[in-house]
Amino acid sequence: MRHRLLIAAVGASLLVHAALAGAAESLAAPPQAAVRMQPLAAPSAAARPLQLAAVPSAAPSKPGVAAWPAQGSIRYRVMYGEGGFEVGEALHDWTHDDKRYRMTVSLKTTGVMDLLRSLQYEQRSEGRIGPKGLVPEHFRVEQSGKKPETAEFDWNTGQVTMRRGSRTRTAPVERGDQDLLSLWHQIGLTDAAALPDELKVVSGKSATPSVLERVGAEQLVLPIGRLDTQRLRARALSGKLSIDVWLAREYGTLPVRIRITDDKGDVLDQQAVEVRLAPPGQAAVKLVGSDDGKGASPGPVGTLAAAQEKIELRADDRAAASNHE
C-alpha cells in the first residue's frame, strides 16, 4: 500500500510544473508581502560538494540578456520528499540570439522508480526577447500517454489560447506574463526590484494568477559546488503550489535549483549536477522561422557549436545532494 501511494505521489509530483496552472481556478486571500532571508545551514563534512576542476572567469552578475549565455544546458537530479528520495533526472537546454529564444526541459524517471512507473514529460517554450525580457509566443507540454497541451500567445489582442485535444480556452494576458518554463529565465534576466509583484503563469490548461516573492541572496551547496545565488519564489494566489528558484549569480543568473512544494507539503527538488554553456557574448545560432512559420527553429536546442568556448561544471553522479530543507 505504501509503495502504491509513493508511486502515485511521485507521478503527480513529476507533473507539478503543469499543476501550477490548475491550482488557482478559484483564488484565495490576496498575496502577502514576503521579503525574507533564510540562511543556509552549514553542510556536514560528508555532504560537502566536490572541488571544481576549473572555475571560469567571472561572468556578468547583473541581470539582462547580455549576461545570459547564448546556449547551454543544465542537468538536474530530481528528488522527492523532504528526505530527498531520488526519482529521476531533468535536462534543461536553451538557445537565443538576443532577439529570439527557444528552450526545453525534459523530465524522466530513473532507477527503481523507472521500473515501478516509467514517466516522461517535456515542456517547450519559444518566443521573442524584448526590452523587458522574454515574451513567450508558443508553449507546449508533452507527456507519455496523454494528449499534448499548447498555449499560443497573441500579444496584439492580449489573449492566450490553450488547447488540449478538442478542448480550447482563452484567457487575458499582459506584458510580463510568462509560461511555466520561460519563467525560470525571466526572473533571472530582470532585476529583482523591477520584477512585477503579480503575474500570470501560463500552461496548456490555464493562466494562473501568481505572486513573485524575493526571498534574498543565499550561498547554496549543490553537487556541482558552492554557489552564490539569488532566491525567488513564484506562488499561486490560491496558495496551493509554490516554486522556489535559485539563480547562480556568477553563471548568467541560471536556474541551478528548482524546488516545488504543494499545499500538502509534498516536495519535488531539482538540483544541478551538470552545467554546460557558452559564455555571454559568444555568437549564438541565428534563429530562423520554424517548420510552421510561427516560431524559431535553430536546430537541436542546447547544442553548443564546436568552435565556441565552453564552461562546464560537473559533479560526480554518485555524490549526494545536501540541500534538503
C-alpha positions as CSV (number, residue, x, y, z in Angstrom):
1,M,0.0,0.0,0.0
2,R,2.8,2.4,0.9
3,H,4.6,1.7,-2.4
4,R,1.4,2.4,-4.4
5,L,0.9,5.7,-2.6
6,L,4.5,6.7,-3.1
7,I,4.3,5.9,-6.9
8,A,1.1,7.9,-7.2
9,A,2.6,10.8,-5.4
10,V,5.8,10.8,-7.5
11,G,3.7,10.6,-10.7
12,A,1.8,13.7,-9.6
13,S,5.0,15.5,-8.5
14,L,6.7,15.0,-11.8
15,L,3.8,16.9,-13.4
16,V,3.8,19.6,-10.8
17,H,5.0,22.2,-13.4
18,A,1.7,21.8,-15.1
19,A,-0.2,21.6,-11.9
20,L,0.5,25.3,-11.1
21,A,-1.9,26.3,-13.8
22,G,-4.7,24.3,-12.4
23,A,-4.1,25.1,-8.8
24,A,-5.7,28.6,-8.8
25,E,-9.0,28.1,-10.5
26,S,-10.5,29.9,-7.5
27,L,-8.4,32.4,-5.7
28,A,-7.8,32.6,-2.0
29,A,-6.6,35.5,0.1
30,P,-4.6,38.3,-1.6
31,P,-0.8,37.9,-1.7
32,Q,1.2,38.9,1.4
33,A,4.5,40.8,1.2
34,A,7.3,38.3,1.7
35,V,10.9,39.5,1.6
36,R,13.0,37.4,3.9
37,M,16.3,35.7,4.2
38,Q,16.7,32.0,5.1
39,P,20.4,31.3,5.9
40,L,21.8,28.0,4.6
41,A,22.9,25.6,7.3
42,A,26.5,24.5,7.0
43,P,26.7,21.1,5.4
44,S,28.3,18.2,7.2
45,A,31.7,17.0,6.1
46,A,30.2,14.0,4.4
47,A,27.9,16.2,2.4
48,R,30.5,18.7,1.1
49,P,30.5,19.1,-2.7
50,L,33.3,18.1,-4.9
51,Q,36.0,20.7,-5.7
52,L,35.5,22.2,-9.2
53,A,38.2,21.2,-11.6
54,A,38.2,24.7,-13.2
55,V,36.3,27.9,-12.4
56,P,35.7,30.2,-15.3
57,S,36.4,33.9,-15.2
58,A,33.6,35.8,-13.6
59,A,30.6,36.3,-15.9
60,P,28.5,39.4,-15.5
61,S,26.4,39.1,-12.3
62,K,23.9,41.7,-13.3
63,P,20.7,40.5,-14.9
64,G,19.9,41.1,-18.5
65,V,20.2,39.4,-21.9
66,A,23.9,40.5,-22.1
67,A,24.7,38.2,-19.1
68,W,22.5,35.3,-20.4
69,P,24.7,32.5,-22.0
70,A,23.7,32.2,-25.7
71,Q,23.4,28.5,-25.5
72,G,23.6,25.9,-22.7
73,S,22.2,23.0,-20.8
74,I,21.7,22.1,-17.2
75,R,21.1,18.5,-16.0
76,Y,19.3,18.2,-12.7
77,R,18.9,15.3,-10.2
78,V,15.2,15.1,-9.3
79,M,14.4,14.2,-5.7
80,Y,11.0,13.7,-4.0
81,G,10.1,14.5,-0.4
82,E,12.0,16.0,2.5
83,G,14.3,13.0,2.7
84,G,15.4,13.5,-0.9
85,F,14.4,10.2,-2.5
86,E,15.9,10.2,-6.0
87,V,13.2,9.6,-8.6
88,G,14.5,10.9,-11.9
89,E,16.5,13.4,-13.8
90,A,15.7,16.5,-15.9
91,L,17.6,18.1,-18.7
92,H,17.0,21.8,-19.5
93,D,18.5,23.4,-22.5
94,W,18.1,26.7,-24.4
95,T,19.5,28.9,-27.1
96,H,19.0,32.6,-28.1
97,D,20.4,35.2,-30.4
98,D,19.4,38.3,-28.4
99,K,16.2,38.6,-30.5
100,R,14.5,35.2,-30.1
101,Y,14.8,32.3,-27.7
102,R,14.0,28.6,-27.6
103,M,14.1,26.3,-24.6
104,T,13.0,22.9,-23.4
105,V,13.0,20.8,-20.2
106,S,12.6,17.0,-20.2
107,L,11.9,15.0,-17.1
108,K,12.0,11.2,-16.8
109,T,12.0,8.7,-14.0
110,T,15.2,6.7,-13.4
111,G,16.4,3.8,-11.4
112,V,14.0,1.9,-9.2
113,M,11.2,4.4,-9.8
114,D,11.5,3.9,-13.5
115,L,11.0,0.2,-13.0
116,L,7.9,0.8,-10.9
117,R,6.3,3.5,-13.0
118,S,8.1,5.0,-16.1
119,L,7.1,8.6,-16.8
120,Q,8.4,11.1,-19.4
121,Y,7.4,14.7,-19.5
122,E,8.6,17.6,-21.7
123,Q,7.9,21.4,-21.9
124,R,8.9,23.7,-24.8
125,S,8.8,27.4,-24.9
126,E,9.8,29.8,-27.6
127,G,9.3,33.5,-28.3
128,R,10.9,36.9,-28.6
129,I,13.3,38.8,-26.4
130,G,12.0,42.4,-25.7
131,P,13.3,45.3,-23.7
132,K,11.9,43.8,-20.5
133,G,12.9,40.3,-21.1
134,L,11.2,37.2,-22.5
135,V,8.0,37.5,-24.5
136,P,6.7,33.9,-24.9
137,E,4.7,33.1,-28.0
138,H,4.4,29.3,-28.1
139,F,4.3,26.8,-25.2
140,R,3.9,23.0,-25.4
141,V,3.7,20.2,-23.0
142,E,4.0,16.5,-23.9
143,Q,3.6,13.6,-21.5
144,S,3.7,9.9,-22.2
145,G,0.2,8.5,-22.6
146,K,-1.6,11.9,-22.8
147,K,-2.6,14.4,-25.5
148,P,-0.2,17.3,-26.0
149,E,-1.1,20.7,-24.4
150,T,-0.3,24.0,-26.1
151,A,-0.6,27.7,-25.4
152,E,-0.4,30.3,-28.2
153,F,0.1,33.9,-27.1
154,D,-1.4,36.8,-29.1
155,W,0.2,39.9,-27.7
156,N,-1.7,42.2,-30.1
157,T,-5.0,41.2,-28.6
158,G,-3.7,40.4,-25.1
159,Q,-5.0,36.8,-25.2
160,V,-3.6,33.4,-24.8
161,T,-5.3,30.3,-26.4
162,M,-4.8,27.0,-24.7
163,R,-5.6,23.7,-26.3
164,R,-5.6,20.1,-25.3
165,G,-7.2,17.8,-27.9
166,S,-10.5,19.3,-28.9
167,R,-10.7,21.4,-25.7
168,T,-9.9,25.1,-26.2
169,R,-10.0,28.0,-23.8
170,T,-8.7,31.6,-23.8
171,A,-7.5,34.0,-21.1
172,P,-6.3,37.6,-20.9
173,V,-2.5,38.2,-20.6
174,E,-0.4,41.3,-20.0
175,R,3.2,42.1,-20.9
176,G,5.4,40.4,-18.4
177,D,3.2,37.3,-18.0
178,Q,5.2,34.0,-18.7
179,D,4.7,30.4,-19.4
180,L,5.8,27.7,-16.9
181,L,9.2,27.3,-18.5
182,S,10.1,30.9,-19.6
183,L,9.5,32.0,-16.0
184,W,12.8,30.2,-15.0
185,H,14.9,32.6,-17.0
186,Q,12.7,35.7,-17.0
187,I,13.2,36.1,-13.3
188,G,17.0,35.9,-13.9
189,L,17.0,38.4,-16.8
190,T,15.1,41.0,-14.9
191,D,16.4,42.9,-11.9
192,A,14.6,41.7,-8.8
193,A,13.5,45.2,-7.9
194,A,11.9,45.5,-11.4
195,L,10.0,42.2,-11.3
196,P,6.2,42.6,-11.0
197,D,4.6,41.6,-7.7
198,E,2.0,39.6,-9.6
199,L,1.9,37.9,-13.0
200,K,0.0,35.1,-14.7
201,V,1.8,31.8,-15.3
202,V,0.5,30.0,-18.4
203,S,0.4,26.3,-19.2
204,G,-1.7,24.4,-21.7
205,K,-4.6,24.4,-19.3
206,S,-5.0,27.9,-17.8
207,A,-3.3,31.2,-16.9
208,T,-2.7,31.2,-13.2
209,P,-2.5,34.5,-11.2
210,S,0.6,34.2,-9.1
211,V,2.8,36.4,-6.9
212,L,6.6,36.7,-7.0
213,E,8.4,36.8,-3.7
214,R,12.0,38.0,-3.4
215,V,13.5,35.7,-0.8
216,G,17.1,37.0,-1.0
217,A,20.7,36.1,-1.5
218,E,21.9,32.6,-0.4
219,Q,25.1,30.7,-0.6
220,L,23.9,27.3,-2.0
221,V,25.7,24.0,-1.8
222,L,25.0,21.8,-4.8
223,P,26.6,18.7,-6.3
224,I,28.5,21.0,-8.7
225,G,29.9,23.1,-5.9
226,R,29.2,26.1,-3.7
227,L,27.5,28.9,-5.5
228,D,26.3,32.4,-4.6
229,T,22.6,32.6,-5.6
230,Q,19.6,34.8,-5.6
231,R,16.4,33.0,-4.5
232,L,13.0,33.9,-5.8
233,R,9.6,32.3,-5.3
234,A,6.5,32.1,-7.6
235,R,3.4,31.3,-5.6
236,A,-0.1,30.6,-6.9
237,L,-2.5,33.0,-5.3
238,S,-4.6,30.1,-4.2
239,G,-1.6,29.0,-2.0
240,K,-1.8,25.5,-3.4
241,L,1.6,25.5,-5.1
242,S,4.9,27.4,-5.0
243,I,8.1,27.2,-7.0
244,D,11.4,28.4,-5.5
245,V,14.2,29.1,-8.0
246,W,17.8,29.7,-7.1
247,L,19.7,31.7,-9.7
248,A,23.5,31.4,-9.9
249,R,24.9,35.0,-9.7
250,E,28.2,34.2,-11.4
251,Y,26.8,32.0,-14.1
252,G,24.4,34.2,-16.1
253,T,21.8,34.0,-13.3
254,L,20.9,30.5,-14.4
255,P,18.4,28.4,-12.5
256,V,20.6,25.9,-10.7
257,R,17.9,24.7,-8.3
258,I,14.1,24.5,-8.6
259,R,12.1,23.4,-5.6
260,I,8.4,22.8,-5.9
261,T,6.1,22.5,-2.9
262,D,2.3,21.9,-2.9
263,D,-0.2,22.7,-0.2
264,K,0.2,19.2,1.3
265,G,3.9,19.7,1.9
266,D,5.0,17.4,-0.9
267,V,8.3,18.5,-2.4
268,L,10.0,18.0,-5.7
269,D,13.6,19.2,-5.7
270,Q,15.7,19.6,-8.8
271,Q,19.4,20.3,-8.2
272,A,22.0,20.9,-10.9
273,V,24.6,18.1,-11.3
274,E,25.9,19.4,-14.7
275,V,26.1,22.8,-16.3
276,R,27.3,23.3,-19.9
277,L,27.1,26.7,-21.6
278,A,28.6,29.2,-24.0
279,P,29.8,32.3,-22.1
280,P,27.9,35.6,-22.6
281,G,29.0,37.5,-25.7
282,Q,29.6,34.4,-27.8
283,A,27.8,34.3,-31.1
284,A,24.7,32.2,-31.0
285,V,23.0,30.2,-33.7
286,K,20.7,32.5,-35.7
287,L,17.1,31.7,-35.0
288,V,15.0,31.4,-38.2
289,G,11.4,30.5,-38.9
290,S,10.3,27.1,-37.8
291,D,8.6,24.5,-39.9
292,D,5.2,26.0,-39.3
293,G,6.4,29.5,-39.8
294,K,5.3,30.7,-36.4
295,G,8.4,30.4,-34.3
296,A,12.1,29.8,-34.1
297,S,13.9,26.6,-35.1
298,P,17.7,26.8,-34.5
299,G,18.3,23.1,-34.8
300,P,18.9,20.9,-31.7
301,V,18.2,23.0,-28.7
302,G,21.2,23.4,-26.4
303,T,23.7,22.2,-29.0
304,L,27.0,24.0,-28.5
305,A,28.9,24.9,-31.6
306,A,32.3,23.1,-31.6
307,A,34.2,26.4,-32.2
308,Q,32.7,28.1,-29.2
309,E,34.4,28.1,-25.8
310,K,32.5,26.0,-23.2
311,I,32.2,26.3,-19.5
312,E,31.4,23.0,-17.9
313,L,30.7,22.2,-14.2
314,R,30.0,18.6,-13.4
315,A,29.5,16.6,-10.2
316,D,30.3,13.0,-9.6
317,D,27.0,11.3,-10.3
318,R,27.5,9.3,-7.1
319,A,27.7,12.5,-5.0
320,A,24.6,13.1,-2.9
321,A,23.0,16.5,-2.9
322,S,22.9,18.1,0.5
323,N,20.1,20.7,0.4
324,H,17.0,19.2,2.0
325,E,15.1,21.8,3.9
